[in-house]
Amino acid sequence: MSETKKRKDISTMSFEEALAELQSMVKELEKGEGKLDEAVDTYKRGIALKEHCERKLRDAQERIAKIVIAPDGAVTAEAIELD
């Protein structure tokens, strides 16, 4: 990826935007073209995008809850494991 290309601030990206950019970067790096410095910068941004995606997924997982109805009819919500 060229340094002249304007890159969006990762913290403002949706999961889908970050994942799409990460996938694009991986394809670009796999080609093995370009300068080493640019590849290193791309790799560093890729790590930041990966971490951002992981945070977004963790946040989504924390918001998902399972509704449980107890034998006495009481309704509660508990976190679910998505592993």
Jmol script that loads the backbone (N, CA, C; Angstrom):
load data "model"
ATOM      1  N   MET A   1       0.835  -1.190   0.000  1.00  0.00           N
ATOM      2  CA  MET A   1       0.000   0.000   0.000  1.00  0.00           C
ATOM      3  C   MET A   1       0.869   1.238   0.000  1.00  0.00           C
ATOM      4  N   SER A   2       0.548   2.131  -0.809  1.00  0.00           N
ATOM      5  CA  SER A   2       1.333   3.342  -0.946  1.00  0.00           C
ATOM      6  C   SER A   2       1.087   4.292   0.214  1.00  0.00           C
ATOM      7  N   GLU A   3       2.156   4.974   0.606  1.00  0.00           N
ATOM      8  CA  GLU A   3       2.026   5.896   1.736  1.00  0.00           C
ATOM      9  C   GLU A   3       1.232   7.133   1.355  1.00  0.00           C
ATOM     10  N   THR A   4       1.081   7.403   0.059  1.00  0.00           N
ATOM     11  CA  THR A   4       0.321   8.572  -0.355  1.00  0.00           C
ATOM     12  C   THR A   4      -1.180   8.328  -0.231  1.00  0.00           C
ATOM     13  N   LYS A   5      -1.583   7.067  -0.123  1.00  0.00           N
ATOM     14  CA  LYS A   5      -2.995   6.742   0.028  1.00  0.00           C
ATOM     15  C   LYS A   5      -3.462   7.119   1.425  1.00  0.00           C
ATOM     16  N   LYS A   6      -4.566   7.866   1.482  1.00  0.00           N
ATOM     17  CA  LYS A   6      -5.115   8.294   2.760  1.00  0.00           C
ATOM     18  C   LYS A   6      -5.746   7.104   3.461  1.00  0.00           C
ATOM     19  N   ARG A   7      -5.360   6.888   4.713  1.00  0.00           N
ATOM     20  CA  ARG A   7      -5.893   5.764   5.483  1.00  0.00           C
ATOM     21  C   ARG A   7      -6.836   6.281   6.556  1.00  0.00           C
ATOM     22  N   LYS A   8      -7.956   5.600   6.707  1.00  0.00           N
ATOM     23  CA  LYS A   8      -8.955   5.973   7.698  1.00  0.00           C
ATOM     24  C   LYS A   8      -8.452   5.622   9.098  1.00  0.00           C
ATOM     25  N   ASP A   9      -8.827   6.456  10.067  1.00  0.00           N
ATOM     26  CA  ASP A   9      -8.494   6.200  11.469  1.00  0.00           C
ATOM     27  C   ASP A   9      -9.164   4.901  11.898  1.00  0.00           C
ATOM     28  N   ILE A  10      -8.375   3.958  12.346  1.00  0.00           N
ATOM     29  CA  ILE A  10      -8.885   2.629  12.700  1.00  0.00           C
ATOM     30  C   ILE A  10      -9.951   2.703  13.783  1.00  0.00           C
ATOM     31  N   SER A  11      -9.780   3.577  14.747  1.00  0.00           N
ATOM     32  CA  SER A  11     -10.729   3.641  15.872  1.00  0.00           C
ATOM     33  C   SER A  11     -12.137   4.029  15.439  1.00  0.00           C
ATOM     34  N   THR A  12     -12.280   4.627  14.252  1.00  0.00           N
ATOM     35  CA  THR A  12     -13.604   5.034  13.777  1.00  0.00           C
ATOM     36  C   THR A  12     -14.212   4.015  12.821  1.00  0.00           C
ATOM     37  N   MET A  13     -13.489   2.936  12.540  1.00  0.00           N
ATOM     38  CA  MET A  13     -13.947   1.953  11.561  1.00  0.00           C
ATOM     39  C   MET A  13     -14.910   0.952  12.186  1.00  0.00           C
ATOM     40  N   SER A  14     -15.868   0.516  11.368  1.00  0.00           N
ATOM     41  CA  SER A  14     -16.741  -0.582  11.788  1.00  0.00           C
ATOM     42  C   SER A  14     -15.942  -1.877  11.663  1.00  0.00           C
ATOM     43  N   PHE A  15     -16.481  -2.941  12.228  1.00  0.00           N
ATOM     44  CA  PHE A  15     -15.840  -4.248  12.109  1.00  0.00           C
ATOM     45  C   PHE A  15     -15.668  -4.613  10.634  1.00  0.00           C
ATOM     46  N   GLU A  16     -16.731  -4.409   9.857  1.00  0.00           N
ATOM     47  CA  GLU A  16     -16.720  -4.797   8.450  1.00  0.00           C
ATOM     48  C   GLU A  16     -15.688  -4.003   7.648  1.00  0.00           C
ATOM     49  N   GLU A  17     -15.571  -2.705   7.929  1.00  0.00           N
ATOM     50  CA  GLU A  17     -14.569  -1.881   7.237  1.00  0.00           C
ATOM     51  C   GLU A  17     -13.152  -2.347   7.567  1.00  0.00           C
ATOM     52  N   ALA A  18     -12.917  -2.583   8.854  1.00  0.00           N
ATOM     53  CA  ALA A  18     -11.581  -2.999   9.290  1.00  0.00           C
ATOM     54  C   ALA A  18     -11.229  -4.367   8.713  1.00  0.00           C
ATOM     55  N   LEU A  19     -12.177  -5.284   8.710  1.00  0.00           N
ATOM     56  CA  LEU A  19     -11.921  -6.612   8.175  1.00  0.00           C
ATOM     57  C   LEU A  19     -11.647  -6.559   6.672  1.00  0.00           C
ATOM     58  N   ALA A  20     -12.416  -5.754   5.949  1.00  0.00           N
ATOM     59  CA  ALA A  20     -12.215  -5.630   4.500  1.00  0.00           C
ATOM     60  C   ALA A  20     -10.821  -5.067   4.200  1.00  0.00           C
ATOM     61  N   GLU A  21     -10.409  -4.047   4.943  1.00  0.00           N
ATOM     62  CA  GLU A  21      -9.078  -3.484   4.718  1.00  0.00           C
ATOM     63  C   GLU A  21      -8.001  -4.503   5.072  1.00  0.00           C
ATOM     64  N   LEU A  22      -8.196  -5.221   6.157  1.00  0.00           N
ATOM     65  CA  LEU A  22      -7.228  -6.237   6.568  1.00  0.00           C
ATOM     66  C   LEU A  22      -7.098  -7.321   5.496  1.00  0.00           C
ATOM     67  N   GLN A  23      -8.215  -7.780   4.962  1.00  0.00           N
ATOM     68  CA  GLN A  23      -8.175  -8.793   3.905  1.00  0.00           C
ATOM     69  C   GLN A  23      -7.445  -8.271   2.665  1.00  0.00           C
ATOM     70  N   SER A  24      -7.701  -7.027   2.322  1.00  0.00           N
ATOM     71  CA  SER A  24      -7.040  -6.411   1.177  1.00  0.00           C
ATOM     72  C   SER A  24      -5.522  -6.314   1.404  1.00  0.00           C
ATOM     73  N   MET A  25      -5.147  -5.956   2.615  1.00  0.00           N
ATOM     74  CA  MET A  25      -3.727  -5.825   2.952  1.00  0.00           C
ATOM     75  C   MET A  25      -3.017  -7.176   2.887  1.00  0.00           C
ATOM     76  N   VAL A  26      -3.681  -8.215   3.360  1.00  0.00           N
ATOM     77  CA  VAL A  26      -3.083  -9.553   3.324  1.00  0.00           C
ATOM     78  C   VAL A  26      -2.823  -9.961   1.877  1.00  0.00           C
ATOM     79  N   LYS A  27      -3.807  -9.734   0.998  1.00  0.00           N
ATOM     80  CA  LYS A  27      -3.627 -10.055  -0.425  1.00  0.00           C
ATOM     81  C   LYS A  27      -2.443  -9.287  -1.006  1.00  0.00           C
ATOM     82  N   GLU A  28      -2.344  -8.018  -0.643  1.00  0.00           N
ATOM     83  CA  GLU A  28      -1.252  -7.173  -1.138  1.00  0.00           C
ATOM     84  C   GLU A  28       0.103  -7.690  -0.646  1.00  0.00           C
ATOM     85  N   LEU A  29       0.190  -8.030   0.628  1.00  0.00           N
ATOM     86  CA  LEU A  29       1.445  -8.543   1.185  1.00  0.00           C
ATOM     87  C   LEU A  29       1.815  -9.886   0.574  1.00  0.00           C
ATOM     88  N   GLU A  30       0.820 -10.715   0.287  1.00  0.00           N
ATOM     89  CA  GLU A  30       1.091 -12.034  -0.286  1.00  0.00           C
ATOM     90  C   GLU A  30       1.708 -11.946  -1.676  1.00  0.00           C
ATOM     91  N   LYS A  31       1.455 -10.858  -2.379  1.00  0.00           N
ATOM     92  CA  LYS A  31       2.047 -10.666  -3.703  1.00  0.00           C
ATOM     93  C   LYS A  31       3.570 -10.531  -3.614  1.00  0.00           C
ATOM     94  N   GLY A  32       4.046 -10.014  -2.481  1.00  0.00           N
ATOM     95  CA  GLY A  32       5.478  -9.857  -2.294  1.00  0.00           C
ATOM     96  C   GLY A  32       6.080  -8.724  -3.096  1.00  0.00           C
ATOM     97  N   GLU A  33       5.256  -7.837  -3.582  1.00  0.00           N
ATOM     98  CA  GLU A  33       5.733  -6.697  -4.355  1.00  0.00           C
ATOM     99  C   GLU A  33       5.881  -5.482  -3.441  1.00  0.00           C
ATOM    100  N   GLY A  34       6.545  -4.488  -3.898  1.00  0.00           N
ATOM    101  CA  GLY A  34       6.673  -3.258  -3.138  1.00  0.00           C
ATOM    102  C   GLY A  34       7.932  -3.232  -2.294  1.00  0.00           C
ATOM    103  N   LYS A  35       8.104  -2.130  -1.653  1.00  0.00           N
ATOM    104  CA  LYS A  35       9.304  -1.906  -0.847  1.00  0.00           C
ATOM    105  C   LYS A  35       9.141  -2.490   0.549  1.00  0.00           C
ATOM    106  N   LEU A  36      10.265  -2.852   1.132  1.00  0.00           N
ATOM    107  CA  LEU A  36      10.263  -3.455   2.465  1.00  0.00           C
ATOM    108  C   LEU A  36       9.646  -2.517   3.497  1.00  0.00           C
ATOM    109  N   ASP A  37      10.016  -1.242   3.482  1.00  0.00           N
ATOM    110  CA  ASP A  37       9.471  -0.282   4.452  1.00  0.00           C
ATOM    111  C   ASP A  37       7.949  -0.200   4.367  1.00  0.00           C
ATOM    112  N   GLU A  38       7.435  -0.207   3.140  1.00  0.00           N
ATOM    113  CA  GLU A  38       5.979  -0.148   2.959  1.00  0.00           C
ATOM    114  C   GLU A  38       5.331  -1.426   3.478  1.00  0.00           C
ATOM    115  N   ALA A  39       5.979  -2.566   3.233  1.00  0.00           N
ATOM    116  CA  ALA A  39       5.439  -3.846   3.713  1.00  0.00           C
ATOM    117  C   ALA A  39       5.404  -3.874   5.237  1.00  0.00           C
ATOM    118  N   VAL A  40       6.442  -3.344   5.873  1.00  0.00           N
ATOM    119  CA  VAL A  40       6.489  -3.304   7.339  1.00  0.00           C
ATOM    120  C   VAL A  40       5.381  -2.394   7.869  1.00  0.00           C
ATOM    121  N   ASP A  41       5.193  -1.230   7.243  1.00  0.00           N
ATOM    122  CA  ASP A  41       4.120  -0.313   7.665  1.00  0.00           C
ATOM    123  C   ASP A  41       2.748  -0.958   7.482  1.00  0.00           C
ATOM    124  N   THR A  42       2.586  -1.656   6.364  1.00  0.00           N
ATOM    125  CA  THR A  42       1.322  -2.343   6.102  1.00  0.00           C
ATOM    126  C   THR A  42       1.083  -3.421   7.147  1.00  0.00           C
ATOM    127  N   TYR A  43       2.122  -4.173   7.480  1.00  0.00           N
ATOM    128  CA  TYR A  43       2.021  -5.225   8.492  1.00  0.00           C
ATOM    129  C   TYR A  43       1.624  -4.635   9.849  1.00  0.00           C
ATOM    130  N   LYS A  44       2.237  -3.516  10.225  1.00  0.00           N
ATOM    131  CA  LYS A  44       1.917  -2.870  11.508  1.00  0.00           C
ATOM    132  C   LYS A  44       0.449  -2.426  11.537  1.00  0.00           C
ATOM    133  N   ARG A  45      -0.013  -1.849  10.434  1.00  0.00           N
ATOM    134  CA  ARG A  45      -1.414  -1.431  10.377  1.00  0.00           C
ATOM    135  C   ARG A  45      -2.318  -2.662  10.424  1.00  0.00           C
ATOM    136  N   GLY A  46      -1.886  -3.724   9.783  1.00  0.00           N
ATOM    137  CA  GLY A  46      -2.653  -4.962   9.807  1.00  0.00           C
ATOM    138  C   GLY A  46      -2.830  -5.488  11.222  1.00  0.00           C
ATOM    139  N   ILE A  47      -1.774  -5.416  12.014  1.00  0.00           N
ATOM    140  CA  ILE A  47      -1.861  -5.846  13.422  1.00  0.00           C
ATOM    141  C   ILE A  47      -2.881  -4.981  14.162  1.00  0.00           C
ATOM    142  N   ALA A  48      -2.834  -3.667  13.930  1.00  0.00           N
ATOM    143  CA  ALA A  48      -3.787  -2.763  14.591  1.00  0.00           C
ATOM    144  C   ALA A  48      -5.222  -3.062  14.139  1.00  0.00           C
ATOM    145  N   LEU A  49      -5.407  -3.363  12.852  1.00  0.00           N
ATOM    146  CA  LEU A  49      -6.738  -3.704  12.348  1.00  0.00           C
ATOM    147  C   LEU A  49      -7.235  -5.007  12.975  1.00  0.00           C
ATOM    148  N   LYS A  50      -6.364  -5.987  13.081  1.00  0.00           N
ATOM    149  CA  LYS A  50      -6.716  -7.280  13.697  1.00  0.00           C
ATOM    150  C   LYS A  50      -7.162  -7.065  15.140  1.00  0.00           C
ATOM    151  N   GLU A  51      -6.407  -6.284  15.891  1.00  0.00           N
ATOM    152  CA  GLU A  51      -6.753  -6.012  17.291  1.00  0.00           C
ATOM    153  C   GLU A  51      -8.083  -5.270  17.390  1.00  0.00           C
ATOM    154  N   HIS A  52      -8.318  -4.341  16.467  1.00  0.00           N
ATOM    155  CA  HIS A  52      -9.578  -3.588  16.442  1.00  0.00           C
ATOM    156  C   HIS A  52     -10.751  -4.549  16.199  1.00  0.00           C
ATOM    157  N   CYS A  53     -10.589  -5.458  15.231  1.00  0.00           N
ATOM    158  CA  CYS A  53     -11.642  -6.439  14.936  1.00  0.00           C
ATOM    159  C   CYS A  53     -11.904  -7.327  16.150  1.00  0.00           C
ATOM    160  N   GLU A  54     -10.847  -7.762  16.812  1.00  0.00           N
ATOM    161  CA  GLU A  54     -11.012  -8.598  18.005  1.00  0.00           C
ATOM    162  C   GLU A  54     -11.760  -7.851  19.104  1.00  0.00           C
ATOM    163  N   ARG A  55     -11.450  -6.560  19.291  1.00  0.00           N
ATOM    164  CA  ARG A  55     -12.168  -5.747  20.287  1.00  0.00           C
ATOM    165  C   ARG A  55     -13.641  -5.640  19.933  1.00  0.00           C
ATOM    166  N   LYS A  56     -13.923  -5.378  18.653  1.00  0.00           N
ATOM    167  CA  LYS A  56     -15.318  -5.260  18.204  1.00  0.00           C
ATOM    168  C   LYS A  56     -16.080  -6.563  18.449  1.00  0.00           C
ATOM    169  N   LEU A  57     -15.453  -7.694  18.156  1.00  0.00           N
ATOM    170  CA  LEU A  57     -16.098  -8.980  18.394  1.00  0.00           C
ATOM    171  C   LEU A  57     -16.332  -9.230  19.877  1.00  0.00           C
ATOM    172  N   ARG A  58     -15.332  -8.890  20.704  1.00  0.00           N
ATOM    173  CA  ARG A  58     -15.468  -9.056  22.162  1.00  0.00           C
ATOM    174  C   ARG A  58     -16.606  -8.189  22.687  1.00  0.00           C
ATOM    175  N   ASP A  59     -16.681  -6.940  22.209  1.00  0.00           N
ATOM    176  CA  ASP A  59     -17.757  -6.042  22.635  1.00  0.00           C
ATOM    177  C   ASP A  59     -19.122  -6.598  22.255  1.00  0.00           C
ATOM    178  N   ALA A  60     -19.225  -7.134  21.044  1.00  0.00           N
ATOM    179  CA  ALA A  60     -20.497  -7.707  20.594  1.00  0.00           C
ATOM    180  C   ALA A  60     -20.863  -8.915  21.444  1.00  0.00           C
ATOM    181  N   GLN A  61     -19.880  -9.736  21.755  1.00  0.00           N
ATOM    182  CA  GLN A  61     -20.128 -10.927  22.569  1.00  0.00           C
ATOM    183  C   GLN A  61     -20.628 -10.538  23.956  1.00  0.00           C
ATOM    184  N   GLU A  62     -20.095  -9.476  24.518  1.00  0.00           N
ATOM    185  CA  GLU A  62     -20.523  -9.034  25.847  1.00  0.00           C
ATOM    186  C   GLU A  62     -21.954  -8.518  25.846  1.00  0.00           C
ATOM    187  N   ARG A  63     -22.424  -8.047  24.697  1.00  0.00           N
ATOM    188  CA  ARG A  63     -23.786  -7.515  24.620  1.00  0.00           C
ATOM    189  C   ARG A  63     -24.831  -8.601  24.381  1.00  0.00           C
ATOM    190  N   ILE A  64     -24.370  -9.754  23.962  1.00  0.00           N
ATOM    191  CA  ILE A  64     -25.304 -10.848  23.680  1.00  0.00           C
ATOM    192  C   ILE A  64     -25.586 -11.595  24.984  1.00  0.00           C
ATOM    193  N   ALA A  65     -26.867 -11.798  25.252  1.00  0.00           N
ATOM    194  CA  ALA A  65     -27.247 -12.501  26.477  1.00  0.00           C
ATOM    195  C   ALA A  65     -28.306 -13.541  26.156  1.00  0.00           C
ATOM    196  N   LYS A  66     -28.351 -14.530  26.989  1.00  0.00           N
ATOM    197  CA  LYS A  66     -29.348 -15.584  26.849  1.00  0.00           C
ATOM    198  C   LYS A  66     -30.428 -15.328  27.903  1.00  0.00           C
ATOM    199  N   ILE A  67     -31.680 -15.366  27.469  1.00  0.00           N
ATOM    200  CA  ILE A  67     -32.791 -15.191  28.405  1.00  0.00           C
ATOM    201  C   ILE A  67     -33.092 -16.545  29.027  1.00  0.00           C
ATOM    202  N   VAL A  68     -33.155 -16.558  30.359  1.00  0.00           N
ATOM    203  CA  VAL A  68     -33.389 -17.802  31.096  1.00  0.00           C
ATOM    204  C   VAL A  68     -34.650 -17.633  31.937  1.00  0.00           C
ATOM    205  N   ILE A  69     -35.522 -18.631  31.828  1.00  0.00           N
ATOM    206  CA  ILE A  69     -36.732 -18.628  32.654  1.00  0.00           C
ATOM    207  C   ILE A  69     -36.564 -19.726  33.698  1.00  0.00           C
ATOM    208  N   ALA A  70     -36.544 -19.321  34.947  1.00  0.00           N
ATOM    209  CA  ALA A  70     -36.371 -20.261  36.056  1.00  0.00           C
ATOM    210  C   ALA A  70     -37.666 -21.045  36.280  1.00  0.00           C
ATOM    211  N   PRO A  71     -37.575 -22.172  36.983  1.00  0.00           N
ATOM    212  CA  PRO A  71     -38.782 -22.978  37.268  1.00  0.00           C
ATOM    213  C   PRO A  71     -39.881 -22.172  37.975  1.00  0.00           C
ATOM    214  N   ASP A  72     -39.467 -21.169  38.760  1.00  0.00           N
ATOM    215  CA  ASP A  72     -40.474 -20.366  39.456  1.00  0.00           C
ATOM    216  C   ASP A  72     -41.034 -19.245  38.583  1.00  0.00           C
ATOM    217  N   GLY A  73     -40.616 -19.199  37.301  1.00  0.00           N
ATOM    218  CA  GLY A  73     -41.127 -18.194  36.378  1.00  0.00           C
ATOM    219  C   GLY A  73     -40.296 -16.926  36.313  1.00  0.00           C
ATOM    220  N   ALA A  74     -39.276 -16.803  37.159  1.00  0.00           N
ATOM    221  CA  ALA A  74     -38.421 -15.612  37.151  1.00  0.00           C
ATOM    222  C   ALA A  74     -37.616 -15.565  35.837  1.00  0.00           C
ATOM    223  N   VAL A  75     -37.531 -14.400  35.260  1.00  0.00           N
ATOM    224  CA  VAL A  75     -36.805 -14.235  34.011  1.00  0.00           C
ATOM    225  C   VAL A  75     -35.500 -13.489  34.285  1.00  0.00           C
ATOM    226  N   THR A  76     -34.419 -14.075  33.819  1.00  0.00           N
ATOM    227  CA  THR A  76     -33.099 -13.433  33.967  1.00  0.00           C
ATOM    228  C   THR A  76     -32.354 -13.532  32.640  1.00  0.00           C
ATOM    229  N   ALA A  77     -31.285 -12.806  32.559  1.00  0.00           N
ATOM    230  CA  ALA A  77     -30.423 -12.860  31.372  1.00  0.00           C
ATOM    231  C   ALA A  77     -29.020 -13.199  31.844  1.00  0.00           C
ATOM    232  N   GLU A  78     -28.378 -14.083  31.113  1.00  0.00           N
ATOM    233  CA  GLU A  78     -26.988 -14.408  31.441  1.00  0.00           C
ATOM    234  C   GLU A  78     -26.154 -14.382  30.170  1.00  0.00           C
ATOM    235  N   ALA A  79     -24.910 -14.068  30.338  1.00  0.00           N
ATOM    236  CA  ALA A  79     -23.997 -14.034  29.191  1.00  0.00           C
ATOM    237  C   ALA A  79     -23.869 -15.423  28.604  1.00  0.00           C
ATOM    238  N   ILE A  80     -23.674 -15.482  27.302  1.00  0.00           N
ATOM    239  CA  ILE A  80     -23.473 -16.778  26.661  1.00  0.00           C
ATOM    240  C   ILE A  80     -22.053 -16.854  26.126  1.00  0.00           C
ATOM    241  N   GLU A  81     -21.542 -18.044  26.051  1.00  0.00           N
ATOM    242  CA  GLU A  81     -20.212 -18.289  25.493  1.00  0.00           C
ATOM    243  C   GLU A  81     -20.371 -18.583  24.005  1.00  0.00           C
ATOM    244  N   LEU A  82     -19.614 -17.887  23.176  1.00  0.00           N
ATOM    245  CA  LEU A  82     -19.703 -18.102  21.736  1.00  0.00           C
ATOM    246  C   LEU A  82     -18.488 -18.816  21.191  1.00  0.00           C
ATOM    247  N   ASP A  83     -17.722 -19.462  22.027  1.00  0.00           N
ATOM    248  CA  ASP A  83     -16.535 -20.163  21.569  1.00  0.00           C
ATOM    249  C   ASP A  83     -16.957 -21.312  20.773  1.00  0.00           C
TER     250      ASP A  83
END
end "model"
wireframe off; spacefill off
backbone 0.3
color backbone group
